[in-house]
Amino acid sequence: MKISVRYIRLFILTVLTILGGVRLAYAQDPDPYAQPLLNDSVVDAQILVKTPIDAEMTEEDGHTVVVADDYPYGFDGKKIFNPDPTRAVWMSALFPGLGQIYNRRYWKLPIVIAGFMGLGYGMSWNNTQYQDYSNGYMDLMSGDPNKNSYMNFFPPNTDESSLDKNWLKSVLQTRKNFYRRNRDLCIICMVGVYLIAIIDAYVDAQLAHFDISPDLSLDITPGFSTEPITRKYSIGLNWAFTF
């Protein structure tokens, strides 16, 4: 009778040991239906997106949007305008102002046109005056009485014999040189405006999508300093750049 009770206790202990081992093994075994998360991924409430290295992530309407750097379209579905600097230069060189139109900087077009029109008018007017005084100077120096175009600068009832020829020669030569210099300056300025329009078109196209940080600022505040030797106070300005 004692042997039977001992075997029964041993059987019960063995069964409990087996059940405990099975429970422990099941607790340590991972869920076969569970899926591991992807590395380098972003989990959103509605979408799981693998993040590429060269992509830019933004949030729009509560959804995760992945945009590559070279993606040509914006979030509204419209193609982003990206001007070509080389094309802008050639168009501006072909006709001043076309580069600004290509870059969609329409407000610069009147400035370029006004510069060329003003300088063109100044060149034409100074050239006309130069030709008149130059012809009068040459007629005076020729000594031919039939050539007296210099008298057009005087009233009709002026007596030519009463004029001082040396004084007249000096005046005609001075004014001839004056208007020639102004004409040449207008031509040089027109070439300068032409080159500036080309450079502006290139720089504008090159920096069309240049990102200017909102933190970029310049602060100017009054400053006071003391000279170390004389101990005199001086007042100045402090410049602080934030970028």
Secondary structure by P-SEA (a helix, b strand, c coil): caaaaaaaaaaaaaaaaaaaaaaaaaaacccccbbbbbccccccccccccccccbbbbbcccbbbbbcccccccccccccbbbbaaaaaaaaaaccaaaaaaaccccaaaaaaaaaaaaaaaaaaaaaaaaaaaaaaaaaaaccccccccccccccccccccccaaaaaaaaaaaaaaaaaaaaaaaaaaaaaaaaaaaaaaaaaaaccbbbbcccbbbbbbbbbbcccccbbbbbbbbbbcc
